[in-house]
Amino acid sequence: MTRRISPAERLAAAAKNTTLDEIAARSHWDQHVVEQAIFHFAEACDEWSCNDLRELLPEMGHGFLGAAINALRTSRIIEHTGQMVCSTSAPTHGHRIAVWRLTSKGRVIATDRRKQARGAAA
């Protein structure tokens, strides 16, 4: 039986620092790609919500946001700030959504990814 790896392991194993533009250029979207996009965005922003990500992701990536955020949350890579904002997505009719940030574990992974990217570039 194959062992499933966690989002933390997938992110830590990534050999390069993928930009959102590179992710958006890919033709195949799945939860793992959206997780990488969320992680990359979280590195650049102290706090964020799905509103911020929806503006950056192609339409096909929107359906994976909830699952990807839940996976990163349960892996303790991101955490809820305790703040809520109104959703800007028309189908949600402005319901409240969470504001997120990287955890200390998420920051360690981000630091390791940057070091790996610099090492690969050298």
C-alpha positions, -999 to 999 in steps of 0.1 A, spaced: 0 0 0 14 34 -10 17 59 19 0 92 12 22 122 19 9 153 36 7 188 22 37 197 44 58 169 29 47 178 -6 57 215 -1 89 206 17 99 182 -12 93 208 -39 127 214 -55 120 249 -68 100 280 -58 72 281 -83 56 315 -89 19 320 -92 23 329 -129 40 296 -135 13 277 -116 -14 295 -136 3 286 -169 -2 249 -162 -31 233 -180 -40 207 -154 -53 220 -121 -58 199 -90 -58 203 -53 -20 199 -50 -13 228 -75 -38 250 -56 -20 241 -23 12 253 -38 -4 285 -50 -19 291 -16 15 285 1 33 308 -23 7 335 -17 9 330 20 46 335 19 41 370 3 12 381 25 9 382 62 -28 376 62 -52 366 34 -86 351 25 -100 332 -4 -111 365 -18 -74 373 -25 -67 339 -40 -98 338 -62 -86 369 -80 -53 352 -89 -64 316 -97 -80 307 -130 -117 297 -127 -109 260 -127 -87 264 -96 -115 279 -75 -132 246 -69 -101 233 -51 -97 263 -27 -117 249 2 -101 214 0 -66 229 -3 -70 253 26 -85 225 48 -55 203 40 -30 230 48 -49 239 80 -50 203 92 -13 200 84 -7 231 106 9 250 78 -17 278 79 -39 289 107 -71 310 112 -64 345 125 -97 347 142 -109 373 117 -136 369 92 -144 390 60 -174 390 36 -169 368 5 -167 387 -28 -178 356 -47 -213 363 -62 -226 327 -56 -219 330 -19 -240 361 -14 -214 377 8 -212 350 35 -183 353 60 -150 336 52 -119 331 73 -87 351 72 -55 329 73 -18 332 79 12 309 79 21 291 111 56 289 124 58 254 108 47 270 75 74 296 78 101 269 84 89 251 52 90 284 33 126 291 45 137 256 35 121 260 1 139 293 -5 173 278 6 167 248 -18 158 272 -46 189 293 -41 210 261 -39 196 248 -72 202 282 -89 238 283 -78 
